[in-house]
Amino acid sequence: MNNPTDARPRISGTRFIDADSEPRARFSLSASYRDQRHPVTGTGGDPDFGAIDTPANESCVVCAPATRRLAEELFDRWNAALQTGDAERVTECYADDAVLLPTVSNVPRTTRDEIRDYFRHFLEKQPVGSINQRNVKFGCNKLTDAGTYTFRVRDGGEVKEVPARYTFVYENRDGEWKIVHHHSSMMPGGD
């Protein structure tokens, strides 16, 4: 390999890649370690090295299928629960450790009792939501649905349309999709 044209190309600044080693012994770019929030599992040619981010006793994780249609169904389930007028039914859509940053309250709701209490009052307005625009992102057992929606609510004897922004983060826990984070805020005026 004295001739520069015979050498394999180098990738500078990349850990775990040795262009001169046998292909089986090389790590791929995906085997590099990013950080604690974005670990990447990978193995190389050394059987003693193992995966770079997975403890030896770690079990395999199976990801539940997530689709745009699922995001639509999860919103429809939550919206239908609102229309029952039953705060408990709405609260059942949320995980035990969910966080709700509600539309018409400045108080973050971080327990089931606080979430239920918020909906007891909000449901008095007989809300019905409709999605205007949505953007869905998928992860392993996680789905994020963010966009804009409009609520039709009753305020006294008057029916109002309230445009708002939303983010729902759902997680599949023990085979059931639950809301783990919900943020909703009224649209600001102007552009």
MARLO-51657 format. One record per residue (C-alpha): residue number from 1; residue in three letters; x, y, z. Coordinates in steps of 0.001 Angstrom, whole numbers, plus 500000, padded with zeros to 6 digits. Layout:
BEGIN
+-----+------+--------+--------+--------+
| pos | code |      x |      y |      z |
+-----+------+--------+--------+--------+
| NUM |  ALA |      X |      Y |      Z |
...
+-----+------+--------+--------+--------+
This chain:
BEGIN
+-----+------+--------+--------+--------+
| pos | code |      x |      y |      z |
+-----+------+--------+--------+--------+
|   1 |  MET | 500000 | 500000 | 500000 |
|   2 |  ASN | 502844 | 502340 | 499270 |
|   3 |  ASN | 501007 | 503670 | 496249 |
|   4 |  PRO | 498518 | 506382 | 497371 |
|   5 |  THR | 496008 | 505210 | 494771 |
|   6 |  ASP | 495868 | 501742 | 496438 |
|   7 |  ALA | 494894 | 503100 | 499869 |
|   8 |  ARG | 491267 | 503102 | 500902 |
|   9 |  PRO | 489716 | 506542 | 501311 |
|  10 |  ARG | 489929 | 508024 | 504796 |
|  11 |  ILE | 487086 | 509555 | 506711 |
|  12 |  SER | 488621 | 512158 | 508949 |
|  13 |  GLY | 487289 | 512758 | 512442 |
|  14 |  THR | 485309 | 509507 | 512559 |
|  15 |  ARG | 485760 | 507273 | 515569 |
|  16 |  PHE | 485844 | 503484 | 515256 |
|  17 |  ILE | 486660 | 503378 | 511534 |
|  18 |  ASP | 489923 | 501922 | 510341 |
|  19 |  ALA | 489939 | 501930 | 506544 |
|  20 |  ASP | 492850 | 499467 | 506414 |
|  21 |  SER | 491249 | 496721 | 508489 |
|  22 |  GLU | 489137 | 493896 | 507161 |
|  23 |  PRO | 485531 | 494946 | 506399 |
|  24 |  ARG | 484060 | 492663 | 509118 |
|  25 |  ALA | 486263 | 494265 | 511777 |
|  26 |  ARG | 485288 | 497840 | 510874 |
|  27 |  PHE | 482625 | 499837 | 512604 |
|  28 |  SER | 480122 | 501688 | 510495 |
|  29 |  LEU | 479285 | 505339 | 510942 |
|  30 |  SER | 476131 | 504251 | 512750 |
|  31 |  ALA | 478203 | 502492 | 515384 |
|  32 |  SER | 479580 | 505748 | 516745 |
|  33 |  TYR | 478366 | 507005 | 520100 |
|  34 |  ARG | 476457 | 510295 | 519919 |
|  35 |  ASP | 475383 | 511128 | 523481 |
|  36 |  GLN | 473236 | 509768 | 526322 |
|  37 |  ARG | 470007 | 510896 | 524676 |
|  38 |  HIS | 470920 | 509530 | 521249 |
|  39 |  PRO | 472872 | 506327 | 521797 |
|  40 |  VAL | 473577 | 504090 | 518869 |
|  41 |  THR | 473991 | 500357 | 519292 |
|  42 |  GLY | 476644 | 498764 | 517155 |
|  43 |  THR | 479049 | 495875 | 517136 |
|  44 |  GLY | 482408 | 495442 | 515571 |
|  45 |  GLY | 484799 | 492624 | 514896 |
|  46 |  ASP | 485826 | 492248 | 518543 |
|  47 |  PRO | 483312 | 489904 | 520253 |
|  48 |  ASP | 484492 | 491163 | 523668 |
|  49 |  PHE | 483604 | 494739 | 522762 |
|  50 |  GLY | 479866 | 494179 | 522262 |
|  51 |  ALA | 477299 | 496890 | 521762 |
|  52 |  ILE | 478519 | 500357 | 522623 |
|  53 |  ASP | 475394 | 501562 | 524436 |
|  54 |  THR | 473494 | 498474 | 525544 |
|  55 |  PRO | 474255 | 496708 | 528823 |
|  56 |  ALA | 474873 | 492977 | 528469 |
|  57 |  ASN | 471640 | 492103 | 530287 |
|  58 |  GLU | 469502 | 494526 | 528245 |
|  59 |  SER | 466472 | 492991 | 526551 |
|  60 |  CYS | 465270 | 493730 | 523050 |
|  61 |  VAL | 462663 | 496466 | 522533 |
|  62 |  VAL | 459893 | 495983 | 519996 |
|  63 |  CYS | 458498 | 499189 | 518538 |
|  64 |  ALA | 454735 | 499444 | 518030 |
|  65 |  PRO | 453731 | 500582 | 514533 |
|  66 |  ALA | 453006 | 504323 | 514381 |
|  67 |  THR | 451362 | 506016 | 511415 |
|  68 |  ARG | 449663 | 509264 | 510512 |
|  69 |  ARG | 446351 | 507399 | 510663 |
|  70 |  LEU | 447150 | 506364 | 514242 |
|  71 |  ALA | 447725 | 510042 | 515127 |
|  72 |  GLU | 444303 | 510845 | 513675 |
|  73 |  GLU | 442670 | 508002 | 515624 |
|  74 |  LEU | 444311 | 509025 | 518900 |
|  75 |  PHE | 443102 | 512605 | 518505 |
|  76 |  ASP | 439610 | 511366 | 517589 |
|  77 |  ARG | 439572 | 509164 | 520718 |
|  78 |  TRP | 440544 | 512152 | 522906 |
|  79 |  ASN | 438038 | 514447 | 521170 |
|  80 |  ALA | 435243 | 511862 | 521570 |
|  81 |  ALA | 436105 | 511605 | 525278 |
|  82 |  LEU | 435729 | 515402 | 525551 |
|  83 |  GLN | 432284 | 515208 | 524014 |
|  84 |  THR | 431073 | 512754 | 526674 |
|  85 |  GLY | 431384 | 515559 | 529228 |
|  86 |  ASP | 433059 | 513071 | 531599 |
|  87 |  ALA | 436399 | 514338 | 532976 |
|  88 |  GLU | 437381 | 510810 | 534028 |
|  89 |  ARG | 436985 | 509501 | 530451 |
|  90 |  VAL | 439236 | 512291 | 529168 |
|  91 |  THR | 441812 | 511672 | 531914 |
|  92 |  GLU | 441989 | 507985 | 530905 |
|  93 |  CYS | 443612 | 509123 | 527636 |
|  94 |  TYR | 446630 | 510384 | 529626 |
|  95 |  ALA | 449501 | 508389 | 531154 |
|  96 |  ASP | 449868 | 508418 | 534942 |
|  97 |  ASP | 452929 | 510684 | 534655 |
|  98 |  ALA | 451575 | 512914 | 531872 |
|  99 |  VAL | 452096 | 516666 | 531708 |
| 100 |  LEU | 449261 | 518899 | 530505 |
| 101 |  LEU | 449937 | 522547 | 529648 |
| 102 |  PRO | 446317 | 523532 | 529043 |
| 103 |  THR | 444720 | 526127 | 526793 |
| 104 |  VAL | 442682 | 528075 | 529316 |
| 105 |  SER | 444806 | 527801 | 532448 |
| 106 |  ASN | 448255 | 529071 | 533409 |
| 107 |  VAL | 448787 | 526132 | 535772 |
| 108 |  PRO | 450723 | 523104 | 534453 |
| 109 |  ARG | 448917 | 519862 | 535345 |
| 110 |  THR | 451333 | 517074 | 536311 |
| 111 |  THR | 449140 | 514571 | 538158 |
| 112 |  ARG | 446017 | 512679 | 537142 |
| 113 |  ASP | 444000 | 514571 | 539762 |
| 114 |  GLU | 445182 | 517933 | 538373 |
| 115 |  ILE | 444418 | 516855 | 534797 |
| 116 |  ARG | 440961 | 515601 | 535822 |
| 117 |  ASP | 440286 | 518864 | 537689 |
| 118 |  TYR | 441215 | 520930 | 534612 |
| 119 |  PHE | 438836 | 518954 | 532414 |
| 120 |  ARG | 435973 | 519165 | 534934 |
| 121 |  HIS | 435984 | 522924 | 534325 |
| 122 |  PHE | 436890 | 522895 | 530634 |
| 123 |  LEU | 434123 | 520416 | 529785 |
| 124 |  GLU | 431527 | 522895 | 531054 |
| 125 |  LYS | 432209 | 524754 | 527783 |
| 126 |  GLN | 431156 | 521674 | 525757 |
| 127 |  PRO | 434315 | 521714 | 523599 |
| 128 |  VAL | 434529 | 520082 | 520197 |
| 129 |  GLY | 437912 | 520139 | 518482 |
| 130 |  SER | 438838 | 519933 | 514818 |
| 131 |  ILE | 442337 | 519742 | 513365 |
| 132 |  ASN | 443319 | 522484 | 510917 |
| 133 |  GLN | 446886 | 521389 | 510234 |
| 134 |  ARG | 449028 | 518596 | 511661 |
| 135 |  ASN | 452648 | 517504 | 511527 |
| 136 |  VAL | 453368 | 513969 | 512742 |
| 137 |  LYS | 456758 | 512580 | 513799 |
| 138 |  PHE | 457420 | 508947 | 514690 |
| 139 |  GLY | 459801 | 507219 | 517077 |
| 140 |  CYS | 460065 | 503861 | 518769 |
| 141 |  ASN | 456841 | 503536 | 520769 |
| 142 |  LYS | 456411 | 507296 | 520496 |
| 143 |  LEU | 454360 | 509540 | 518253 |
| 144 |  THR | 454301 | 513351 | 518239 |
| 145 |  ASP | 451378 | 515179 | 516658 |
| 146 |  ALA | 451756 | 518975 | 516509 |
| 147 |  GLY | 449832 | 521624 | 514629 |
| 148 |  THR | 446779 | 523816 | 514914 |
| 149 |  TYR | 443225 | 523066 | 515887 |
| 150 |  THR | 440025 | 524984 | 516485 |
| 151 |  PHE | 437673 | 524433 | 519387 |
| 152 |  ARG | 434008 | 525226 | 519236 |
| 153 |  VAL | 433020 | 526099 | 522806 |
| 154 |  ARG | 429966 | 527485 | 524569 |
| 155 |  ASP | 430584 | 530553 | 526666 |
| 156 |  GLY | 427348 | 531440 | 528421 |
| 157 |  GLY | 424741 | 531300 | 525667 |
| 158 |  GLU | 427255 | 532110 | 522934 |
| 159 |  VAL | 429148 | 529639 | 520731 |
| 160 |  LYS | 432731 | 530658 | 519990 |
| 161 |  GLU | 435461 | 529331 | 517714 |
| 162 |  VAL | 438845 | 529324 | 519487 |
| 163 |  PRO | 441903 | 528695 | 517260 |
| 164 |  ALA | 444860 | 527167 | 519110 |
| 165 |  ARG | 448235 | 525498 | 518663 |
| 166 |  TYR | 448784 | 522006 | 520042 |
| 167 |  THR | 451343 | 519298 | 520653 |
| 168 |  PHE | 450380 | 515790 | 521703 |
| 169 |  VAL | 453173 | 513344 | 522543 |
| 170 |  TYR | 451923 | 509774 | 522795 |
| 171 |  GLU | 453812 | 506729 | 524071 |
| 172 |  ASN | 452910 | 503098 | 523676 |
| 173 |  ARG | 453027 | 501631 | 527159 |
| 174 |  ASP | 452177 | 497984 | 527679 |
| 175 |  GLY | 450405 | 497891 | 524315 |
| 176 |  GLU | 448310 | 501020 | 524919 |
| 177 |  TRP | 448876 | 504493 | 523433 |
| 178 |  LYS | 448661 | 507218 | 526089 |
| 179 |  ILE | 449230 | 510964 | 526051 |
| 180 |  VAL | 452435 | 511726 | 527980 |
| 181 |  HIS | 452652 | 515419 | 527086 |
| 182 |  HIS | 449945 | 517775 | 525849 |
| 183 |  HIS | 450496 | 521457 | 525217 |
| 184 |  SER | 447733 | 523710 | 523937 |
| 185 |  SER | 447740 | 527493 | 523627 |
| 186 |  MET | 445442 | 529975 | 521971 |
| 187 |  MET | 446694 | 531449 | 518707 |
| 188 |  PRO | 448327 | 534800 | 519160 |
| 189 |  GLY | 446860 | 537682 | 517169 |
| 190 |  GLY | 448555 | 538929 | 514000 |
| 191 |  ASP | 451110 | 537149 | 511844 |
+-----+------+--------+--------+--------+
